[in-house]
Amino acid sequence: MKKILLLICFSLAFMLTLPAHGYMLEDHAKIKELSAFTIMGEIGLRTEKDYSSAVTYRTLNHEGGMKVTVLEILKADVQDNTPGQWLYVVLTAPMWVDSGEWIEKYQKFLIFLPDDMPLIDFEE
């Protein structure tokens, strides 16, 4: 009986250490058009496809993240001393933004994705 209980405890401890999400992407050079992933962190969302346009919404940094599919890879750039790339994306799941608004899926946004921003559930 003790062996069974010990085995169950080890199994539970192992399962709790498994990542809650799928593949984590560290090399953003692998991002291509139609790549899908979840962005973890705060991102400015521009409704206009113009680099100088104002940020319309800002994502919340929460465990759900922002689920997107890349429509276009626009250019590499540096914003606020942070290297990254401009992407034109479509939301693949609805989400809340910092203003308290609910953003429905299938809306398109221009985003600046910093090179060090964590991405999970990456699919090419």
N, C-alpha and C positions, 0 to 999 in steps of 0.2 A: 504494500500500500504506500509506503514511504517513497519507493522508487517511482511509482506512478505520479504521485503528487510532485515530486522533484522534476520529473519529465515535463509535466504540465507547466510548472513555474518557468523552466528554461524555455519552453516553447513560447509562452506568453512574452517573456522578456525579449526573445529574438524578434517576435512579430512587432513589438512596440518600437524596436530600433530601425525597422524598415522605413524607407522614405514614403511619405504620404502621396507623393506624386510620381509621375514617370520620369523619363529621361531629362536630365538637366543639361542645358547647352552652355558651355563656357566659351566656345569659339564662335563669335558672331559672324565670322566669315562664311560659315556654313548656311547662313540664312539665304534663301532664294525666293523668287516669286512663288506664291502658293504654299510656302512654309507656314505651318500653324504652330502656335505655342502660347503659353501663358506668361505674361510679364508681371513680375513681382516688384512692386515699388511704385513711387509716384511718378506719373508721366503727364506732361501737358498735351492736351488734345486740341488740335486746330481743325476747325470745320472747313476752312478754306485751304486749298492745296497751294499755299504760298508761304515760304519760309519766314517772311516778315509779318505775317498775320498774327493777331493776338491769340493767346491761348483761350479757348472758349470754356473748357472744362479741365479739371485736374483729377486724376484718379486717386483713389484712396489706397494706402499701403496696408492691405489686409490679406489674410490667408487665401482668399479666392482668386486674387489677381485679376488681370485683364486678359481675356482670351481673344486672340486675333488670328487672322490669316493675312499674309502679306500680299498686297496687290502689286506694288511697285517698290523697288529699291531705288531711291533717288540719288543720294550722294553722301560721301563721308564728310564730316565736318567737326568742328570743335565749338561747343557751347558752354559758356561759363568755365573755361579751362578744362572741360571734360570732353575727350574724344568720343565720337559715336557716329551714327548714321541716321539719315532721314529716311523714313519709311512711310508709305501710304498703305494703310491697313483697313480692314473691315472687322468690326466686332463680331465674334461668333457666339457670344453669350451676353445677356443684359448685365448691367452693373450699376452701382451707386457711384456718384462722383462727390467731390468735396462740397459742392453747393447744396447737397441733399437731393439733387435731381436723380431720377431713374432713367438711365440711357438704355434704350432697346437695342437688341442685336441688329446686325446688318447695316449699321451706320458706318460711314467711312470717315477716317481721320488721318491727318498728317501728324506724325509723331517724330520726336528726336529720341532715339534709343541709345543711351550711353553704353560704351563698350563693356563696362563693368556691371551692368544691370542684369540680375539673375533672370534666366528664362527656364521654364520647366515645361514638361509635356511636349517637348519639341518633336515635330513630325515634318519630314521633307515633303 
